[in-house]
Amino acid sequence: MGEHTALAAVSVLAVIVLEHRVLRTGVFRSIPYWITLGICVAFMVPVNGWLTKLSAPIVLYAPAARTGWRFPLDIPVEDFAFGFSLLTLVVMSWMRAGASEPHEDRP
Amino acid sequence: MNRFEYLILMGLCVALTIPLQPLFGARICRRPRRLARTLLPVVAVFYLWDALAIARGHWWFDRRYATGVELPLGVPIEELVFFIVIPLCALLTFEAVRNLLAGTTPVQLHRARRRRARTAHDAGHPGARVDG
């Protein structure tokens, strides 16, 4: 447990607070969002797994900065928090950008 | 493999999701302004997070599998590509799922049009029973 783990956890909280306090896009009530999250996490496992596999890692992590838990395929658990934040922020931002354009359909 | 391994992986992600545009009508590229307004803040936030993590030594990259091209703040070019490619994949998936649930993929629209045409044809047919 270290800075890396803390930042990953803070990013999840920050995204949730941003949605509830600022953007209010309704992303967490959107069924397409949850299905998208499921699909993306399913594809994240092989992609992230390839980047972080311990046999020939492309990305290497400082042990002191994180929990050291890796699952599945040597993927650091922190990456799933990171992935949730990135994917959720993207969909929220997309919904927000669409809502403020008069000719765009709202999700 | 080689120092393009990371970039090749990103290319595969794009190759896999680009067909969602024609197949499911996930036409995010037809809305370039909306796409730019979506991506810019997200890429900026994650780029800075990446730069901070690299500077603090949270993670680093094996030079054998990356090009070694560095952008400002010591961020490898592969990471910027990641922060653009992954959001694009996510948005293509999101729009594809939305269209599928709303019945507005090209195939669904085509079937609906054919159904409507058949109904209209049957209604106008001399043998068909017309109410009124």
gemmi code that builds the backbone of each chain (N, CA, C; Angstrom):
import gemmi

chains = {
    "A": [
        ("MET", (0.861, -1.201, 0.000), (0.000, 0.000, 0.000), (0.886, 1.235, 0.000)),
        ("GLY", (0.631, 2.111, -0.967), (1.428, 3.326, -1.040), (0.727, 4.373, -1.874)),
        ("GLU", (1.510, 5.273, -2.415), (0.953, 6.392, -3.180), (0.123, 5.935, -4.375)),
        ("HIS", (0.635, 4.930, -5.092), (-0.050, 4.428, -6.280), (-1.443, 3.919, -5.931)),
        ("THR", (-1.526, 3.089, -4.887), (-2.808, 2.555, -4.436), (-3.730, 3.696, -4.001)),
        ("ALA", (-3.183, 4.635, -3.243), (-3.975, 5.755, -2.737), (-4.530, 6.589, -3.891)),
        ("LEU", (-3.688, 6.893, -4.879), (-4.133, 7.689, -6.025), (-5.237, 6.978, -6.806)),
        ("ALA", (-5.076, 5.658, -6.983), (-6.083, 4.881, -7.712), (-7.418, 4.938, -6.976)),
        ("ALA", (-7.387, 4.789, -5.652), (-8.613, 4.831, -4.853), (-9.229, 6.226, -4.883)),
        ("VAL", (-8.387, 7.250, -4.758), (-8.877, 8.632, -4.781), (-9.539, 8.943, -6.125)),
        ("SER", (-8.984, 8.396, -7.226), (-9.547, 8.676, -8.543), (-10.979, 8.144, -8.654)),
        ("VAL", (-11.231, 6.974, -8.055), (-12.582, 6.406, -8.088), (-13.543, 7.321, -7.330)),
        ("LEU", (-13.134, 7.743, -6.133), (-13.963, 8.644, -5.330), (-14.178, 9.961, -6.056)),
        ("ALA", (-13.117, 10.483, -6.684), (-13.197, 11.774, -7.372), (-14.206, 11.708, -8.522)),
        ("VAL", (-14.191, 10.601, -9.255), (-15.111, 10.449, -10.384), (-16.559, 10.398, -9.881)),
        ("ILE", (-16.783, 9.662, -8.779), (-18.138, 9.541, -8.232), (-18.620, 10.905, -7.720)),
        ("VAL", (-17.749, 11.622, -7.015), (-18.111, 12.948, -6.500), (-18.368, 13.914, -7.654)),
        ("LEU", (-17.522, 13.867, -8.688), (-17.685, 14.736, -9.860), (-19.062, 14.535, -10.496)),
        ("GLU", (-19.483, 13.274, -10.594), (-20.793, 12.979, -11.188), (-21.924, 13.504, -10.302)),
        ("HIS", (-21.844, 13.225, -8.995), (-22.961, 13.577, -8.123), (-23.038, 15.064, -7.805)),
        ("ARG", (-21.859, 15.738, -7.761), (-21.864, 17.134, -7.335), (-21.797, 18.114, -8.502)),
        ("VAL", (-21.193, 17.718, -9.621), (-20.945, 18.694, -10.684), (-21.664, 18.346, -11.991)),
        ("LEU", (-21.315, 17.235, -12.597), (-21.796, 16.954, -13.954), (-23.246, 16.466, -13.988)),
        ("ARG", (-23.630, 15.608, -13.059), (-25.001, 15.082, -12.967), (-25.525, 14.588, -14.316)),
        ("THR", (-24.752, 13.722, -14.962), (-25.153, 13.204, -16.267), (-26.094, 12.008, -16.151)),
        ("GLY", (-26.176, 11.426, -14.951), (-26.990, 10.228, -14.772), (-26.297, 8.978, -15.278)),
        ("VAL", (-24.980, 9.041, -15.389), (-24.221, 7.920, -15.954), (-24.436, 6.626, -15.170)),
        ("PHE", (-24.531, 6.731, -13.831), (-24.653, 5.508, -13.025), (-26.050, 4.893, -13.105)),
        ("ARG", (-27.003, 5.618, -13.702), (-28.341, 5.048, -13.938), (-28.494, 4.592, -15.385)),
        ("SER", (-27.423, 4.741, -16.162), (-27.486, 4.399, -17.578), (-27.115, 2.935, -17.799)),
        ("ILE", (-28.064, 2.167, -18.328), (-27.793, 0.739, -18.586), (-26.689, 0.566, -19.634)),
        ("PRO", (-26.704, 1.350, -20.740), (-25.599, 1.210, -21.700), (-24.226, 1.428, -21.069)),
        ("TYR", (-24.148, 2.328, -20.083), (-22.862, 2.560, -19.407), (-22.382, 1.295, -18.700)),
        ("TRP", (-23.268, 0.644, -17.943), (-22.859, -0.545, -17.179), (-22.487, -1.691, -18.116)),
        ("ILE", (-23.236, -1.826, -19.232), (-22.896, -2.876, -20.210), (-21.534, -2.569, -20.829)),
        ("THR", (-21.314, -1.276, -21.170), (-20.027, -0.857, -21.744), (-18.890, -1.148, -20.764)),
        ("LEU", (-19.123, -0.833, -19.489), (-18.092, -1.075, -18.469), (-17.749, -2.562, -18.423)),
        ("GLY", (-18.784, -3.410, -18.465), (-18.562, -4.859, -18.438), (-17.752, -5.331, -19.639)),
        ("ILE", (-18.135, -4.848, -20.827), (-17.422, -5.247, -22.054), (-15.974, -4.771, -21.994)),
        ("CYS", (-15.779, -3.512, -21.598), (-14.429, -2.939, -21.580), (-13.540, -3.638, -20.556)),
        ("VAL", (-14.088, -3.977, -19.397), (-13.276, -4.680, -18.394), (-12.911, -6.074, -18.911)),
        ("ALA", (-13.846, -6.713, -19.636), (-13.561, -8.034, -20.215), (-12.388, -7.941, -21.198)),
        ("PHE", (-12.364, -6.875, -22.007), (-11.258, -6.706, -22.956), (-10.011, -6.155, -22.275)),
        ("MET", (-10.210, -5.488, -21.144), (-9.080, -4.927, -20.409), (-8.179, -6.047, -19.890)),
        ("VAL", (-8.776, -7.187, -19.537), (-7.985, -8.280, -18.951), (-6.879, -8.751, -19.906)),
        ("PRO", (-7.189, -9.107, -21.181), (-6.073, -9.502, -22.067), (-5.116, -8.355, -22.402)),
        ("VAL", (-5.635, -7.134, -22.614), (-4.760, -6.012, -23.005), (-3.847, -5.632, -21.842)),
        ("ASN", (-4.473, -5.384, -20.673), (-3.697, -5.020, -19.485), (-2.788, -6.186, -19.077)),
        ("GLY", (-3.324, -7.396, -19.233), (-2.554, -8.588, -18.885), (-1.270, -8.677, -19.703)),
        ("TRP", (-1.378, -8.309, -20.992), (-0.200, -8.333, -21.861), (0.814, -7.268, -21.430)),
        ("LEU", (0.323, -6.080, -21.061), (1.218, -4.985, -20.668), (1.950, -5.271, -19.358)),
        ("THR", (1.303, -6.024, -18.466), (1.851, -6.159, -17.108), (2.284, -7.575, -16.760)),
        ("LYS", (2.246, -8.485, -17.749), (2.608, -9.891, -17.459), (4.029, -9.953, -16.895)),
        ("LEU", (4.197, -10.733, -15.857), (5.489, -10.767, -15.160), (6.579, -11.462, -15.970)),
        ("SER", (6.186, -12.285, -16.968), (7.188, -12.999, -17.766), (7.972, -12.042, -18.667)),
        ("ALA", (7.291, -10.993, -19.215), (7.977, -9.995, -20.044), (7.203, -8.691, -19.969)),
        ("PRO", (7.244, -8.036, -18.802), (6.397, -6.855, -18.608), (6.818, -5.670, -19.481)),
        ("ILE", (5.815, -4.968, -20.030), (6.080, -3.724, -20.759), (6.058, -2.571, -19.745)),
        ("VAL", (5.091, -2.657, -18.815), (5.010, -1.662, -17.739), (5.438, -2.345, -16.444)),
        ("LEU", (6.344, -1.691, -15.721), (6.822, -2.258, -14.456), (6.427, -1.333, -13.309)),
        ("TYR", (6.158, -1.927, -12.151), (5.645, -1.158, -11.013), (6.591, -1.211, -9.822)),
        ("ALA", (6.684, -0.087, -9.122), (7.484, -0.047, -7.902), (6.720, -0.780, -6.803)),
        ("PRO", (7.291, -1.821, -6.233), (6.565, -2.604, -5.208), (6.135, -1.759, -4.018)),
        ("ALA", (6.939, -0.773, -3.649), (6.647, -0.003, -2.440), (5.408, 0.868, -2.587)),
        ("ALA", (5.035, 1.212, -3.832), (3.943, 2.162, -4.044), (2.579, 1.495, -4.095)),
        ("ARG", (2.531, 0.157, -4.060), (1.251, -0.498, -4.282), (1.052, -1.696, -3.366)),
        ("THR", (-0.138, -2.325, -3.480), (-0.467, -3.434, -2.582), (0.328, -4.686, -2.924)),
        ("GLY", (0.661, -4.869, -4.211), (1.342, -6.090, -4.622), (0.368, -7.176, -5.047)),
        ("TRP", (-0.961, -6.913, -4.845), (-1.949, -7.911, -5.284), (-2.074, -7.866, -6.787)),
        ("ARG", (-1.968, -9.025, -7.417), (-2.125, -9.111, -8.866), (-3.142, -10.178, -9.202)),
        ("PHE", (-4.213, -9.782, -9.873), (-5.219, -10.740, -10.314), (-6.124, -10.097, -11.336)),
        ("PRO", (-6.565, -10.777, -12.383), (-5.981, -12.011, -12.912), (-4.796, -11.692, -13.821)),
        ("LEU", (-4.082, -12.693, -14.293), (-2.972, -12.531, -15.251), (-1.942, -11.503, -14.805)),
        ("ASP", (-1.529, -11.496, -13.588), (-0.504, -10.566, -13.086), (-0.929, -9.096, -13.137)),
        ("ILE", (-2.228, -8.829, -13.348), (-2.654, -7.426, -13.426), (-2.736, -6.853, -12.004)),
        ("PRO", (-2.039, -5.738, -11.740), (-2.155, -5.123, -10.410), (-3.603, -4.696, -10.164)),
        ("VAL", (-4.141, -4.978, -8.999), (-5.550, -4.637, -8.732), (-5.790, -3.136, -8.890)),
        ("GLU", (-4.758, -2.329, -8.649), (-4.901, -0.879, -8.798), (-5.338, -0.498, -10.214)),
        ("ASP", (-4.928, -1.312, -11.199), (-5.266, -0.997, -12.584), (-6.769, -1.033, -12.842)),
        ("PHE", (-7.493, -1.836, -12.061), (-8.942, -1.895, -12.252), (-9.608, -0.615, -11.734)),
        ("ALA", (-9.057, -0.056, -10.663), (-9.547, 1.234, -10.174), (-9.253, 2.317, -11.210)),
        ("PHE", (-8.046, 2.284, -11.731), (-7.610, 3.205, -12.776), (-8.519, 3.073, -14.001)),
        ("GLY", (-8.793, 1.835, -14.403), (-9.656, 1.567, -15.562), (-11.065, 2.074, -15.340)),
        ("PHE", (-11.618, 1.831, -14.142), (-12.962, 2.318, -13.828), (-13.016, 3.833, -13.953)),
        ("SER", (-12.016, 4.509, -13.402), (-11.991, 5.977, -13.433), (-11.914, 6.485, -14.865)),
        ("LEU", (-11.028, 5.903, -15.656), (-10.856, 6.345, -17.042), (-12.133, 6.126, -17.850)),
        ("LEU", (-12.693, 4.914, -17.785), (-13.874, 4.585, -18.586), (-15.075, 5.423, -18.162)),
        ("THR", (-15.271, 5.563, -16.844), (-16.425, 6.312, -16.352), (-16.301, 7.785, -16.721)),
        ("LEU", (-15.104, 8.339, -16.552), (-14.890, 9.747, -16.882), (-15.145, 10.004, -18.370)),
        ("VAL", (-14.727, 9.069, -19.215), (-14.926, 9.228, -20.652), (-16.418, 9.242, -21.002)),
        ("VAL", (-17.168, 8.275, -20.469), (-18.603, 8.196, -20.784), (-19.323, 9.421, -20.219)),
        ("MET", (-18.980, 9.827, -18.982), (-19.579, 11.019, -18.370), (-19.319, 12.246, -19.225)),
        ("SER", (-18.068, 12.380, -19.643), (-17.660, 13.538, -20.431), (-18.392, 13.558, -21.776)),
        ("TRP", (-18.566, 12.385, -22.369), (-19.280, 12.237, -23.646), (-20.748, 12.619, -23.490)),
        ("MET", (-21.375, 12.162, -22.407), (-22.782, 12.482, -22.160), (-22.943, 13.985, -21.925)),
        ("ARG", (-22.017, 14.541, -21.170), (-22.041, 15.975, -20.873), (-21.878, 16.792, -22.155)),
        ("ALA", (-20.924, 16.411, -22.985), (-20.669, 17.138, -24.228), (-21.871, 17.036, -25.161)),
        ("GLY", (-22.569, 15.889, -25.125), (-23.754, 15.716, -25.976), (-24.925, 16.528, -25.472)),
        ("ALA", (-25.071, 16.595, -24.125), (-26.217, 17.294, -23.539), (-26.156, 18.790, -23.801)),
        ("SER", (-24.933, 19.327, -23.939), (-24.827, 20.773, -24.103), (-24.879, 21.185, -25.572)),
        ("GLU", (-24.968, 20.184, -26.459), (-25.106, 20.527, -27.882), (-26.547, 20.308, -28.293)),
        ("PRO", (-27.228, 21.376, -28.747), (-28.668, 21.310, -28.978), (-29.084, 20.225, -29.979)),
        ("HIS", (-28.224, 19.943, -30.947), (-28.639, 18.997, -31.979), (-28.250, 17.565, -31.663)),
        ("GLU", (-27.600, 17.367, -30.525), (-27.184, 16.016, -30.174), (-28.299, 15.311, -29.426)),
        ("ASP", (-28.416, 14.023, -29.701), (-29.369, 13.226, -28.953), (-28.815, 13.000, -27.557)),
        ("ARG", (-29.694, 12.990, -26.582), (-29.224, 12.750, -25.215), (-29.219, 11.259, -24.943)),
        ("PRO", (-28.205, 10.800, -24.221), (-28.117, 9.355, -23.956), (-29.283, 8.881, -23.095)),
    ],
    "B": [
        ("MET", (9.030, -9.906, -28.603), (8.682, -9.114, -29.779), (9.636, -7.942, -29.913)),
        ("ASN", (9.149, -6.721, -30.069), (10.074, -5.617, -30.308), (9.580, -4.334, -29.642)),
        ("ARG", (10.294, -3.244, -29.959), (9.986, -2.005, -29.261), (8.687, -1.349, -29.737)),
        ("PHE", (8.049, -1.961, -30.728), (6.737, -1.450, -31.137), (5.603, -2.254, -30.508)),
        ("GLU", (5.962, -3.161, -29.595), (4.954, -4.059, -29.023), (3.777, -3.303, -28.392)),
        ("TYR", (4.078, -2.287, -27.597), (3.019, -1.514, -26.930), (2.128, -0.843, -27.979)),
        ("LEU", (2.756, -0.228, -29.007), (1.974, 0.459, -30.034), (1.143, -0.520, -30.861)),
        ("ILE", (1.715, -1.699, -31.121), (0.974, -2.712, -31.891), (-0.277, -3.132, -31.117)),
        ("LEU", (-0.117, -3.294, -29.803), (-1.258, -3.667, -28.958), (-2.365, -2.609, -29.056)),
        ("MET", (-1.975, -1.332, -29.052), (-2.956, -0.248, -29.179), (-3.621, -0.285, -30.562)),
        ("GLY", (-2.817, -0.598, -31.583), (-3.360, -0.715, -32.944), (-4.402, -1.822, -33.035)),
        ("LEU", (-4.147, -2.932, -32.330), (-5.102, -4.046, -32.328), (-6.422, -3.624, -31.681)),
        ("CYS", (-6.328, -2.824, -30.623), (-7.545, -2.341, -29.947), (-8.392, -1.515, -30.907)),
        ("VAL", (-7.732, -0.647, -31.679), (-8.453, 0.191, -32.651), (-9.054, -0.698, -33.735)),
        ("ALA", (-8.252, -1.639, -34.255), (-8.711, -2.499, -35.343), (-9.943, -3.301, -34.928)),
        ("LEU", (-9.994, -3.665, -33.647), (-11.102, -4.478, -33.152), (-12.389, -3.657, -32.987)),
        ("THR", (-12.254, -2.364, -32.635), (-13.453, -1.581, -32.323), (-13.936, -0.687, -33.468)),
        ("ILE", (-13.054, -0.364, -34.425), (-13.485, 0.482, -35.544), (-14.681, -0.104, -36.306)),
        ("PRO", (-14.745, -1.448, -36.497), (-15.916, -2.006, -37.186), (-17.242, -1.728, -36.477)),
        ("LEU", (-17.210, -1.311, -35.207), (-18.459, -0.993, -34.505), (-19.140, 0.207, -35.158)),
        ("GLN", (-18.351, 1.056, -35.844), (-18.951, 2.230, -36.510), (-19.934, 1.786, -37.586)),
        ("PRO", (-19.489, 1.034, -38.618), (-20.453, 0.612, -39.629), (-21.437, -0.439, -39.126)),
        ("LEU", (-20.979, -1.377, -38.296), (-21.845, -2.498, -37.904), (-22.973, -2.070, -36.973)),
        ("PHE", (-22.651, -1.199, -36.008), (-23.662, -0.819, -35.019), (-23.993, 0.668, -35.077)),
        ("GLY", (-23.525, 1.338, -36.105), (-23.844, 2.754, -36.266), (-23.261, 3.630, -35.172)),
        ("ALA", (-22.127, 3.188, -34.572), (-21.507, 3.968, -33.492), (-20.648, 5.069, -34.113)),
        ("ARG", (-21.306, 6.072, -34.669), (-20.587, 7.054, -35.480), (-20.032, 8.211, -34.666)),
        ("ILE", (-19.060, 7.913, -33.807), (-18.509, 8.988, -32.974), (-17.629, 9.936, -33.793)),
        ("CYS", (-17.057, 9.435, -34.892), (-16.171, 10.290, -35.692), (-16.934, 11.329, -36.496)),
        ("ARG", (-18.254, 11.153, -36.614), (-19.052, 12.158, -37.318), (-19.369, 13.337, -36.405)),
        ("ARG", (-18.966, 13.227, -35.151), (-19.208, 14.322, -34.200), (-17.855, 14.778, -33.671)),
        ("PRO", (-17.009, 15.346, -34.548), (-15.634, 15.671, -34.138), (-15.556, 16.684, -33.004)),
        ("ARG", (-16.476, 17.651, -32.987), (-16.441, 18.667, -31.923), (-16.766, 18.051, -30.563)),
        ("ARG", (-17.819, 17.243, -30.575), (-18.213, 16.583, -29.331), (-17.106, 15.641, -28.855)),
        ("LEU", (-16.478, 14.953, -29.807), (-15.401, 14.021, -29.485), (-14.212, 14.765, -28.872)),
        ("ALA", (-13.862, 15.900, -29.460), (-12.732, 16.690, -28.955), (-13.035, 17.207, -27.550)),
        ("ARG", (-14.275, 17.698, -27.351), (-14.644, 18.229, -26.032), (-14.691, 17.135, -24.977)),
        ("THR", (-14.944, 15.904, -25.424), (-14.952, 14.767, -24.506), (-13.531, 14.354, -24.139)),
        ("LEU", (-12.695, 14.242, -25.167), (-11.362, 13.654, -24.959), (-10.370, 14.604, -24.296)),
        ("LEU", (-10.414, 15.889, -24.659), (-9.381, 16.816, -24.174), (-9.224, 16.818, -22.654)),
        ("PRO", (-10.313, 17.026, -21.894), (-10.115, 17.042, -20.434), (-9.668, 15.693, -19.886)),
        ("VAL", (-10.204, 14.603, -20.438), (-9.866, 13.271, -19.940), (-8.391, 12.969, -20.198)),
        ("VAL", (-7.946, 13.228, -21.434), (-6.542, 12.975, -21.780), (-5.625, 13.831, -20.911)),
        ("ALA", (-6.009, 15.095, -20.696), (-5.182, 15.998, -19.890), (-5.018, 15.479, -18.468)),
        ("VAL", (-6.130, 15.062, -17.851), (-6.081, 14.585, -16.465), (-5.203, 13.341, -16.347)),
        ("PHE", (-5.420, 12.386, -17.248), (-4.679, 11.133, -17.145), (-3.218, 11.286, -17.564)),
        ("TYR", (-2.961, 12.227, -18.461), (-1.579, 12.511, -18.859), (-0.802, 13.049, -17.651)),
        ("LEU", (-1.434, 13.975, -16.934), (-0.763, 14.561, -15.760), (-0.569, 13.518, -14.652)),
        ("TRP", (-1.594, 12.679, -14.474), (-1.485, 11.604, -13.480), (-0.311, 10.692, -13.841)),
        ("ASP", (-0.221, 10.352, -15.138), (0.858, 9.497, -15.622), (2.220, 10.154, -15.372)),
        ("ALA", (2.305, 11.450, -15.709), (3.566, 12.176, -15.524), (3.977, 12.176, -14.053)),
        ("LEU", (2.984, 12.398, -13.172), (3.251, 12.398, -11.729), (3.740, 11.020, -11.268)),
        ("ALA", (3.029, 9.969, -11.729), (3.383, 8.606, -11.313), (4.780, 8.226, -11.812)),
        ("ILE", (5.112, 8.666, -13.035), (6.441, 8.356, -13.586), (7.514, 9.119, -12.789)),
        ("ALA", (7.226, 10.403, -12.508), (8.181, 11.225, -11.759), (8.393, 10.671, -10.350)),
        ("ARG", (7.309, 10.154, -9.751), (7.401, 9.612, -8.396), (7.894, 8.167, -8.385)),
        ("GLY", (8.105, 7.598, -9.590), (8.628, 6.238, -9.676), (7.611, 5.149, -9.381)),
        ("HIS", (6.299, 5.439, -9.566), (5.288, 4.402, -9.338), (5.387, 3.317, -10.395)),
        ("TRP", (5.633, 3.738, -11.639), (5.791, 2.764, -12.719), (6.734, 3.303, -13.772)),
        ("TRP", (7.272, 2.380, -14.581), (8.161, 2.760, -15.674), (8.010, 1.731, -16.784)),
        ("PHE", (8.752, 1.931, -17.878), (8.497, 1.128, -19.073), (9.766, 0.432, -19.552)),
        ("ASP", (9.601, -0.813, -19.994), (10.738, -1.568, -20.507), (11.077, -1.077, -21.906)),
        ("ARG", (12.292, -0.565, -22.073), (12.700, 0.023, -23.353), (12.712, -0.987, -24.499)),
        ("ARG", (12.735, -2.276, -24.157), (12.736, -3.285, -25.226), (11.398, -3.321, -25.958)),
        ("TYR", (10.304, -2.906, -25.250), (8.967, -3.037, -25.837), (8.313, -1.685, -26.119)),
        ("ALA", (9.076, -0.603, -25.948), (8.527, 0.722, -26.216), (9.530, 1.487, -27.079)),
        ("THR", (9.023, 2.481, -27.826), (9.889, 3.172, -28.789), (10.948, 4.036, -28.111)),
        ("GLY", (10.678, 4.463, -26.877), (11.613, 5.341, -26.186), (11.386, 6.807, -26.499)),
        ("VAL", (10.374, 7.098, -27.350), (10.052, 8.494, -27.676), (9.319, 9.100, -26.484)),
        ("GLU", (9.889, 10.170, -25.934), (9.284, 10.783, -24.756), (8.657, 12.127, -25.078)),
        ("LEU", (7.478, 12.362, -24.527), (6.769, 13.633, -24.685), (7.079, 14.498, -23.459)),
        ("PRO", (6.567, 15.737, -23.424), (6.821, 16.586, -22.251), (6.470, 15.891, -20.933)),
        ("LEU", (7.182, 16.217, -19.885), (7.019, 15.660, -18.534), (7.406, 14.189, -18.465)),
        ("GLY", (8.190, 13.736, -19.457), (8.714, 12.370, -19.397), (7.717, 11.263, -19.670)),
        ("VAL", (6.622, 11.608, -20.351), (5.596, 10.602, -20.659), (5.914, 9.942, -22.003)),
        ("PRO", (6.024, 8.600, -22.048), (6.275, 7.928, -23.336), (5.103, 8.144, -24.295)),
        ("ILE", (5.417, 8.223, -25.584), (4.373, 8.471, -26.582), (3.294, 7.383, -26.533)),
        ("GLU", (3.684, 6.164, -26.151), (2.723, 5.063, -26.063), (1.606, 5.359, -25.067)),
        ("GLU", (1.965, 6.065, -23.987), (0.962, 6.371, -22.970), (-0.081, 7.348, -23.494)),
        ("LEU", (0.361, 8.361, -24.271), (-0.590, 9.299, -24.875), (-1.508, 8.547, -25.836)),
        ("VAL", (-0.919, 7.649, -26.628), (-1.718, 6.840, -27.556), (-2.741, 6.025, -26.770)),
        ("PHE", (-2.330, 5.455, -25.646), (-3.236, 4.680, -24.786), (-4.416, 5.539, -24.329)),
        ("PHE", (-4.114, 6.770, -23.871), (-5.166, 7.645, -23.328), (-6.111, 8.155, -24.407)),
        ("ILE", (-5.738, 8.018, -25.677), (-6.652, 8.377, -26.769), (-7.376, 7.131, -27.277)),
        ("VAL", (-6.626, 6.040, -27.444), (-7.197, 4.814, -28.022), (-8.251, 4.190, -27.096)),
        ("ILE", (-7.931, 4.056, -25.805), (-8.855, 3.374, -24.903), (-10.180, 4.144, -24.768)),
        ("PRO", (-10.156, 5.487, -24.579), (-11.425, 6.208, -24.590), (-12.204, 6.049, -25.905)),
        ("LEU", (-11.512, 6.037, -27.039), (-12.204, 5.834, -28.319), (-12.892, 4.470, -28.343)),
        ("CYS", (-12.187, 3.435, -27.898), (-12.768, 2.086, -27.846), (-14.003, 2.085, -26.935)),
        ("ALA", (-13.887, 2.767, -25.794), (-14.992, 2.799, -24.835), (-16.206, 3.518, -25.435)),
        ("LEU", (-15.963, 4.643, -26.116), (-17.076, 5.407, -26.692), (-17.733, 4.654, -27.849)),
        ("LEU", (-16.925, 3.974, -28.662), (-17.480, 3.164, -29.754), (-18.361, 2.061, -29.177)),
        ("THR", (-17.886, 1.429, -28.104), (-18.669, 0.380, -27.448), (-19.956, 0.951, -26.883)),
        ("PHE", (-19.834, 2.109, -26.202), (-21.000, 2.746, -25.580), (-22.062, 3.086, -26.620)),
        ("GLU", (-21.656, 3.690, -27.731), (-22.612, 4.060, -28.781), (-23.206, 2.817, -29.445)),
        ("ALA", (-22.393, 1.771, -29.614), (-22.891, 0.527, -30.205), (-23.957, -0.097, -29.298)),
        ("VAL", (-23.676, -0.130, -27.990), (-24.625, -0.703, -27.031), (-25.910, 0.127, -27.008)),
        ("ARG", (-25.750, 1.454, -27.002), (-26.931, 2.323, -26.992), (-27.809, 2.093, -28.210)),
        ("ASN", (-27.184, 2.014, -29.381), (-27.947, 1.783, -30.606), (-28.643, 0.434, -30.575)),
        ("LEU", (-27.923, -0.573, -30.077), (-28.479, -1.925, -30.018), (-29.721, -1.943, -29.121)),
        ("LEU", (-29.631, -1.287, -27.957), (-30.759, -1.276, -27.017), (-31.915, -0.425, -27.553)),
        ("ALA", (-31.576, 0.630, -28.300), (-32.614, 1.526, -28.820), (-33.188, 1.033, -30.146)),
        ("GLY", (-32.603, -0.042, -30.687), (-33.065, -0.566, -31.969), (-32.668, 0.319, -33.138)),
        ("THR", (-31.554, 1.020, -33.009), (-31.159, 1.964, -34.064), (-29.833, 1.598, -34.721)),
        ("THR", (-29.446, 0.309, -34.688), (-28.284, -0.087, -35.486), (-28.729, -0.157, -36.943)),
        ("PRO", (-27.795, -0.057, -37.905), (-28.185, -0.089, -39.320), (-29.049, -1.298, -39.680)),
        ("VAL", (-28.710, -2.480, -39.159), (-29.487, -3.686, -39.474), (-30.904, -3.570, -38.924)),
        ("GLN", (-31.015, -3.088, -37.681), (-32.338, -2.955, -37.070), (-33.193, -1.927, -37.811)),
        ("LEU", (-32.563, -0.816, -38.220), (-33.300, 0.223, -38.951), (-33.764, -0.317, -40.305)),
        ("HIS", (-32.888, -1.084, -40.955), (-33.210, -1.659, -42.253), (-34.407, -2.609, -42.135)),
        ("ARG", (-34.364, -3.457, -41.096), (-35.475, -4.404, -40.885), (-36.771, -3.660, -40.606)),
        ("ALA", (-36.677, -2.589, -39.804), (-37.871, -1.824, -39.458), (-38.464, -1.180, -40.708)),
        ("ARG", (-37.567, -0.673, -41.580), (-38.031, -0.054, -42.835), (-38.743, -1.089, -43.709)),
        ("ARG", (-38.155, -2.285, -43.763), (-38.749, -3.335, -44.604), (-40.115, -3.745, -44.063)),
        ("ARG", (-40.191, -3.807, -42.717), (-41.462, -4.177, -42.085), (-42.545, -3.154, -42.402)),
        ("ARG", (-42.141, -1.864, -42.307), (-43.091, -0.782, -42.586), (-43.547, -0.832, -44.034)),
        ("ALA", (-42.590, -1.087, -44.941), (-42.913, -1.134, -46.364), (-43.883, -2.283, -46.641)),
        ("ARG", (-43.643, -3.434, -45.977), (-44.504, -4.586, -46.195), (-45.917, -4.295, -45.683)),
        ("THR", (-46.005, -3.663, -44.529), (-47.307, -3.330, -43.949), (-48.063, -2.393, -44.886)),
        ("ALA", (-47.348, -1.397, -45.398), (-47.978, -0.432, -46.303), (-48.441, -1.132, -47.576)),
        ("HIS", (-47.607, -2.053, -48.053), (-47.945, -2.789, -49.272), (-49.188, -3.640, -49.056)),
        ("ASP", (-49.240, -4.344, -47.912), (-50.388, -5.196, -47.606), (-51.656, -4.364, -47.487)),
        ("ALA", (-51.523, -3.193, -46.866), (-52.706, -2.339, -46.666), (-53.245, -1.851, -48.000)),
        ("GLY", (-52.331, -1.612, -48.949), (-52.759, -1.072, -50.233), (-53.146, -2.153, -51.233)),
        ("HIS", (-52.942, -3.420, -50.865), (-53.222, -4.524, -51.776), (-54.738, -4.704, -51.954)),
        ("PRO", (-55.226, -4.948, -53.192), (-56.657, -5.078, -53.433), (-57.288, -6.210, -52.611)),
        ("GLY", (-56.519, -7.281, -52.401), (-57.065, -8.411, -51.673), (-57.085, -8.213, -50.168)),
        ("ALA", (-56.346, -7.172, -49.706), (-56.243, -6.975, -48.275), (-57.511, -6.330, -47.742)),
        ("ARG", (-57.846, -6.702, -46.494), (-59.035, -6.129, -45.877), (-58.666, -4.739, -45.337)),
        ("VAL", (-59.379, -3.749, -45.808), (-59.098, -2.390, -45.321), (-60.261, -1.933, -44.479)),
        ("ASP", (-59.955, -1.588, -43.250), (-61.022, -1.143, -42.327), (-61.580, 0.205, -42.752)),
        ("GLY", (-62.807, 0.465, -42.463), (-63.431, 1.755, -42.788), (-64.059, 1.560, -44.127)),
    ],
}
model = gemmi.Model(1)
for chain_id, residues in chains.items():
    chain = gemmi.Chain(chain_id)
    for i, (resn, *xyz) in enumerate(residues, 1):
        res = gemmi.Residue()
        res.name, res.seqid = resn, gemmi.SeqId(i, " ")
        for name, pos in zip(("N", "CA", "C"), xyz):
            atom = gemmi.Atom()
            atom.name, atom.element = name, gemmi.Element(name[0])
            atom.pos, atom.b_iso = gemmi.Position(*pos), 0.0
            res.add_atom(atom)
        chain.add_residue(res)
    model.add_chain(chain)
structure = gemmi.Structure()
structure.add_model(model)
structure.setup_entities()
